[in-house]
């Protein structure tokens, strides 16, 4: 007990001193929990509604597109409203929509519930990101971004285990009932944190200088956002497809695991990724954005190429390890947007980026499903490896002015 107290004591004190960061951590955890809960029950949903592999993959893509489409429209609200008001609305929407999903009598109503649930992220994600941008600067801001984003990874870690266990006991619909209950509870908690009012719109300009925007005055915000958005499409596209479809579908179809087994194995990957995401801010501060991105994308490419091997647990383990280790790149896109986009338009920049990511995902994930059905998992592995390497190459190119200059400016 004394050992546990010595380990948890400093973290509990930090949580009491920063209730806004703790609230954001739980909100991000719920946001990813709600999206990852579908993974372990994909096989059951496919059988319930008699879906093809491509249609099953389309449901995963529609979940993301619901988030991206609404975020394009609603994310600018984060530039004008405090997260204390904005984020609970999104969390409550996720809760209500999850109940609709749980009661869905057809795939059409199921898809509508998934879209509405994901739309809550259009309010939760940008609200939290804008608060983090206004709250600090430089290396402290990078660390805060990484730590809060680790909440999302933790939610994605817990979701497969919790959803898989609940589904094994009560059926796949119970997984979405669990999401609804947790969403309402987190919404109440976030609404109670007064410090989240501190990032009111009038404070938007108080977050300090925006280093990359100052040193690249010839680029308008449209081009700045577009450059980073392309990186997000590649980097997050690999991540979302691997987590949302490839890992659970490989476990279900190639290994014939039940929801509980898939949930446990995915939980191992997501738990490790959550831990790496938590420390990724310090890692990026130490080694730089470019080096961190390069390491992660090479690991991602090698890890997905293992799908050329005969189906089995070793292949699944390789995917799990690759997905886990690429957690060091999780906050890089948000860090770059925060440092490059004008602070008064950061919410809008987040919305544009997420819309492009999810828009491409709407086509990419069903394409992956078609390829699996037509050519097997090996070709999918090659495609994902190419996407990962392209993310590394593009990211390094847009950092071409020198990472040392970026790091020095971020410290300012």
Order of alpha helices (4+ residues) and beta strands (2+ residues): alpha-alpha-alpha-alpha-alpha-alpha-alpha-alpha-alpha-alpha-alpha-alpha-alpha-alpha-alpha-alpha-alpha-alpha
